[in-house]
Amino acid sequence: KLSGWKDMEPTSRSRAVVESVFLCKVISRSPSWFGLKSITDEHKKMAQSSGLLLRRVIDEGFCATEEDTTTFWTETMPFVLDRATQCAEDMDAIMAVRLTKIDGGGAKVVTKSRLQCAEIVAGGFFCVFPENKSRDSTSFDFLEVHARHPTACSFFLCYFSQVSKEPLQDLKSEVVTFTRKAVGAEAIKDLASDDTQLCDVEHDATGSIEKHPCLQADFANMYIGGGVLIGGNVQEEIRFMICPELCVSMPLSDVMLPHEAIEIVGALQYSKYAGYGGSLKCAGPTDLAEEKAKAPLDALKRHKIRIVAFDALPMPDRTVQYGAEGVMREL
């Protein structure tokens, strides 16, 4: 539990928590997490190093000035800790409504306020989600991010720095929807015999997916979010790092089946980025007011940013990709 930290002086309490939380997490997970019989000094060292790395990323990398550092520890981190505490308290309710697999056709929808999204991301950041042993879904745990991936950590810190400054009423009233959609067998059968001509396609070789006002593709892993929490740094992972509200789909979603997709509406971009793959870097915060102006609210109070994630298979052999079976799966 994160109780007790409010009684400490603001800067020291935040710095203390980021170390103690990870130490407690490792102790609570041993021995099952490591497959060992008892807690050792090595386990404690790993947790402490995770907290120390996070502190170093904040104090030496993320914050450009002494004023930035003070603001982060006294304003941003307390906001994150409050959100993580709320997530821990609401855990049963959060996990009670999930986007489970749809064997036939249909849709399932989960709606979260942007404040609830911040709570879930903060909960993952401070490792409050229970250990996941199911093969149907992925673990939502940032311990690996803190321990080994400072670039990913910087993106999430940028998100927390931005979202903590937003008006609380906006975070409570604006929402993000997560919809799992499935095409039934009959629809697929009908599609195979449909001779309707497809629409024209326009190709634009400039810009990036997130800059276009169209339906935006996430070439996803079957486990949505892919490797964003374990060092992944290509298309899907980058999108989830610059738009962390997308990460809310991870603890809420079962693995996608071949005939399913997950649509997310309302997730804002909080960070800019440079590079790709091994050269990826966080390039600082976006202008959030500008991002909101480009994507005004719809009737449901969602920002008009629509992303569809589908399990994109690697296709080194184009004869398979453009064969009848491959084309039908993509459609």
Secondary structure as GFF3:
##gff-version 3
##sequence-region A 1 331
A	DSSP	three_ten_helix	5	7	.	.	.	ID=ss1
A	DSSP	alpha_helix	10	29	.	.	.	ID=ss2
A	DSSP	alpha_helix	41	56	.	.	.	ID=ss3
A	DSSP	pi_helix	57	62	.	.	.	ID=ss4
A	DSSP	alpha_helix	66	71	.	.	.	ID=ss5
A	DSSP	pi_helix	72	76	.	.	.	ID=ss6
A	DSSP	alpha_helix	77	89	.	.	.	ID=ss7
A	DSSP	alpha_helix	91	96	.	.	.	ID=ss8
A	DSSP	beta_strand	106	113	.	.	.	ID=ss9
A	DSSP	alpha_helix	114	125	.	.	.	ID=ss10
A	DSSP	alpha_helix	143	148	.	.	.	ID=ss11
A	DSSP	alpha_helix	150	163	.	.	.	ID=ss12
A	DSSP	alpha_helix	168	173	.	.	.	ID=ss13
A	DSSP	beta_strand	175	182	.	.	.	ID=ss14
A	DSSP	alpha_helix	185	192	.	.	.	ID=ss15
A	DSSP	three_ten_helix	209	211	.	.	.	ID=ss16
A	DSSP	beta_strand	216	220	.	.	.	ID=ss17
A	DSSP	alpha_helix	235	242	.	.	.	ID=ss18
A	DSSP	three_ten_helix	244	248	.	.	.	ID=ss19
A	DSSP	alpha_helix	249	252	.	.	.	ID=ss20
A	DSSP	beta_strand	260	265	.	.	.	ID=ss21
A	DSSP	beta_strand	271	274	.	.	.	ID=ss22
A	DSSP	three_ten_helix	277	279	.	.	.	ID=ss23
A	DSSP	beta_strand	281	285	.	.	.	ID=ss24
A	DSSP	alpha_helix	288	294	.	.	.	ID=ss25
A	DSSP	beta_strand	306	311	.	.	.	ID=ss26
A	DSSP	alpha_helix	318	321	.	.	.	ID=ss27
A	DSSP	alpha_helix	324	330	.	.	.	ID=ss28
###
